[in-house]
């Protein structure tokens, strides 16, 4: 029997609001910002799977595209700065039994001469492959066959941001446009415009204001960011809380707000008439 085992690396980026799981790893929080006098952050990991798993921890660099997707980079663009030279993590590798938690310490070490603005890198948790994966069986010897087994190796990354010196941010919403599909499903296309020397991060909330009746929420999207390497991001929001018929005779009120549940800040808002 000739056995060839191919290990497939699947690296996936998850951006969610409070916590996130990729494969069997749960991470809280999933976004870290060092600003003011903040120097340390504690990350909580939990193995949600049924098997013991080992994760290596490192830094990677990504740029955001205008559609919200990410591309891996090695060198910063003009005016862009990576955060990892000013960050330390401990430990850099963890082995977790099923249900076992683990605390990761992340430390920020600023320098006095750091230019003002934002520094960003992504903390990457990569599951290491098992040399003897579960379910692997020794089949009867047959020298005429070649078997291939794909074993996924999962990864998840979270943004880590350092803000230094005087920072500023401004945001507007534009290009609101309805897109109706099959006369039922309705989407709202819009653009978030960002200016300033830091990124912005928050939630999109959409209300429908009918000509008669009370306004009501018809859609929301949590954890929408626009990073400093772009000045605008295009968003498509499915209006999934509409009545059985399509929206008519009213207007949409769109807000981009911070994710602070106690005192949310409205970054930008816009309205669109619907006939």
C-alpha positions in Angstrom: 0.0 0.0 0.0 1.4 3.4 -1.0 -0.2 6.1 1.1 0.2 9.8 0.3 -1.2 12.2 2.9 -1.8 15.8 1.7 -2.3 18.3 4.4 -4.4 21.3 3.3 -4.0 24.6 5.0 -7.2 26.6 5.2 -6.5 30.1 6.6 -9.6 32.0 7.3 -10.1 35.5 8.6 -13.0 36.1 11.0 -14.2 39.6 12.1 -17.0 39.5 14.5 -18.4 41.7 17.2 -17.5 40.2 20.6 -16.0 36.8 20.1 -15.3 34.4 17.3 -14.7 30.7 16.6 -12.9 29.2 13.7 -12.5 25.5 13.6 -12.9 24.7 17.3 -11.1 27.8 18.8 -13.1 30.5 20.6 -11.4 33.8 21.1 -12.5 36.8 23.2 -12.2 39.6 22.4 -11.6 39.5 18.7 -10.4 43.1 18.3 -7.8 44.8 20.4 -7.1 48.6 20.5 -4.3 50.1 22.6 -5.0 53.8 23.1 -4.4 56.3 25.9 -2.3 54.7 28.6 -3.4 51.1 27.9 -0.5 48.8 27.9 -1.9 45.3 28.4 -4.7 43.1 27.0 -5.8 39.6 28.1 -7.1 37.3 25.4 -9.2 34.3 26.4 -9.0 31.1 24.4 -11.3 28.1 24.7 -11.0 24.8 22.8 -14.6 24.1 21.8 -13.8 20.9 20.0 -13.8 17.2 21.0 -10.0 16.7 20.5 -6.9 18.1 22.0 -5.4 20.8 19.8 -2.2 22.8 19.5 -2.2 26.4 18.3 0.9 28.5 17.3 0.5 32.3 17.7 2.2 34.8 15.5 1.7 38.2 13.7 0.6 38.6 10.1 -0.2 41.7 8.0 -3.4 42.4 6.0 -4.8 45.2 4.0 -8.5 45.8 3.6 -10.1 46.2 0.2 -13.0 48.4 -0.6 -15.4 45.5 -0.6 -14.3 44.5 2.9 -12.2 41.5 1.9 -8.6 41.2 3.0 -5.3 40.6 1.2 -2.1 39.4 2.8 0.9 41.8 2.5 4.6 41.8 3.5 5.4 45.5 3.3 3.3 48.5 4.5 1.9 50.9 2.0 2.9 54.5 2.0 1.9 56.1 5.3 0.9 52.7 6.7 2.5 51.3 9.9 2.6 47.8 11.4 2.0 47.3 15.1 3.9 44.1 15.7 7.3 45.8 16.4 5.7 47.3 19.5 3.8 44.2 20.7 4.8 41.1 22.8 2.7 38.0 23.3 3.0 35.2 25.8 2.8 32.3 25.3 3.3 31.8 21.6 2.1 28.2 21.5 -0.7 26.6 23.5 -2.1 23.0 23.7 -5.7 22.8 24.8 -7.7 19.8 25.8 -11.4 19.8 24.9 -13.2 22.5 26.8 -9.9 23.9 28.3 -9.5 27.7 28.6 -6.2 29.5 28.2 -5.2 33.1 28.9 -2.9 34.9 26.4 -1.1 38.1 27.5 -0.6 40.9 24.9 1.6 43.8 25.8 2.1 47.1 24.1 5.5 48.8 24.3 5.3 52.3 22.8 8.3 54.4 22.0 8.6 58.1 22.8 9.3 59.1 19.2 6.4 57.2 17.5 4.7 59.3 14.8 1.1 60.1 15.5 -1.5 57.9 14.0 -2.5 54.2 13.9 -0.4 51.1 13.8 -2.1 47.8 12.9 -1.1 44.1 12.7 -3.1 40.9 13.0 -2.6 38.2 15.7 -2.8 34.8 14.0 -3.8 31.6 15.7 -2.9 28.6 13.6 -3.9 25.1 14.5 -1.0 22.7 14.0 -1.7 19.5 12.2 -1.7 16.2 14.0 0.9 13.7 12.9 -1.6 11.0 13.6 -5.1 12.4 12.8 -8.1 10.7 14.3 -9.9 8.4 12.0 -6.8 7.4 10.0 -7.0 3.7 9.3 -4.5 1.3 7.9 -6.2 -0.3 4.9 -5.2 -3.6 3.4 -2.0 -3.4 1.4 -2.6 -2.8 -2.3 0.5 -1.5 -4.1 -1.6 -0.5 -7.1 -3.5 2.3 -5.4 -2.6 5.7 -4.0 -4.9 7.3 -1.3 -5.1 11.0 -0.6 -6.5 12.4 2.7 -7.2 16.1 3.1 -6.7 17.2 6.7 -7.8 20.9 7.2 -5.6 23.0 9.4 -7.5 26.0 10.6 -6.4 29.5 11.5 -8.0 32.7 12.7 -6.6 36.2 13.0 -7.7 39.3 15.0 -6.7 42.9 14.4 -4.4 44.5 17.0 -4.3 48.3 16.8 -2.1 50.9 18.5 -3.0 54.6 18.4 -0.4 57.1 19.2 -0.3 60.9 19.6 -3.0 63.2 18.1 -5.6 61.2 16.2 -8.6 62.3 14.2 -11.4 60.6 12.3 -14.4 61.7 10.2 -17.0 59.6 8.5 -19.9 60.1 6.0 -22.3 57.8 4.2 -23.0 58.1 0.5 -24.2 56.3 -2.6 -27.4 54.9 -1.0 -29.1 52.7 -3.6 -31.9 50.1 -3.4 -31.4 46.8 -5.2 -34.6 44.7 -5.5 -34.2 41.1 -6.6 -37.0 38.8 -7.8 -39.5 41.6 -6.7 -39.1 40.5 -3.1 -35.6 40.5 -1.7 -34.3 44.0 -1.2 -30.7 45.1 -0.6 -29.3 48.5 0.3 -26.0 49.4 -1.3 -24.0 52.2 0.5 -20.5 53.6 0.9 -18.7 54.5 4.1 -16.3 57.3 3.6 -13.4 57.7 6.0 -10.9 60.6 6.5 -8.3 61.0 9.2 -5.3 59.1 10.6 -7.1 56.2 12.3 -9.6 53.5 11.3 -13.2 53.4 12.2 -15.3 50.5 13.5 -19.0 50.1 14.3 -22.4 48.9 13.4 -24.8 49.7 10.5 -28.4 50.2 11.6 -31.2 50.7 9.1 -34.7 51.9 9.9 -37.7 52.3 7.6 -39.8 55.4 8.2 -43.2 54.9 6.5 -45.4 57.8 5.4 -48.0 56.6 7.9 -47.0 54.6 11.1 -44.0 54.4 13.3 -40.4 53.8 12.2 -39.0 50.3 12.7 -35.7 48.6 12.2 -35.3 46.5 9.1 -31.6 45.5 9.2 -28.4 45.8 11.1 -24.8 44.7 10.5 -22.4 44.5 13.4 -18.6 44.9 13.4 -18.1 46.9 10.2 -14.6 48.5 10.0 -12.8 50.8 7.6 -9.0 50.5 8.0 -6.5 53.2 7.3 -5.2 51.8 4.1 -8.5 52.7 2.4 -10.7 55.8 2.5 -14.0 54.2 1.6 -15.7 50.8 2.0 -18.7 49.6 -0.1 -21.4 47.7 1.9 -24.4 45.6 0.8 -27.0 45.1 3.5 -29.8 42.6 3.1 -33.1 44.1 4.4 -34.2 41.0 6.1 -36.8 42.4 8.5 -39.1 43.8 5.9 -42.8 42.8 5.7 -44.1 40.3 3.1 -44.2 43.0 0.5 -41.4 45.2 -0.6 -40.8 48.6 0.9 -42.6 51.5 -0.6 -43.9 55.0 0.4 -41.4 56.1 3.0 -37.7 56.5 3.5 -34.7 54.7 4.9 -32.7 56.1 7.8 -29.2 54.7 7.9 -26.9 55.1 10.9 -23.2 54.1 11.4 -22.7 53.9 15.2 -20.0 52.8 17.6 -20.3 49.3 19.2 -20.5 50.8 22.7 -23.7 49.4 24.1 -23.9 51.9 27.0 -23.2 55.1 25.1 -23.2 54.5 21.3 -21.8 57.3 19.2 -23.3 58.1 15.8 -20.4 58.4 13.4 -22.6 59.2 10.4 -26.2 59.0 9.1 -28.1 59.4 5.9 -31.6 59.1 4.5 -33.1 57.8 1.2 -36.6 58.4 -0.1 -38.5 55.3 -1.3 -41.5 55.7 -3.6 
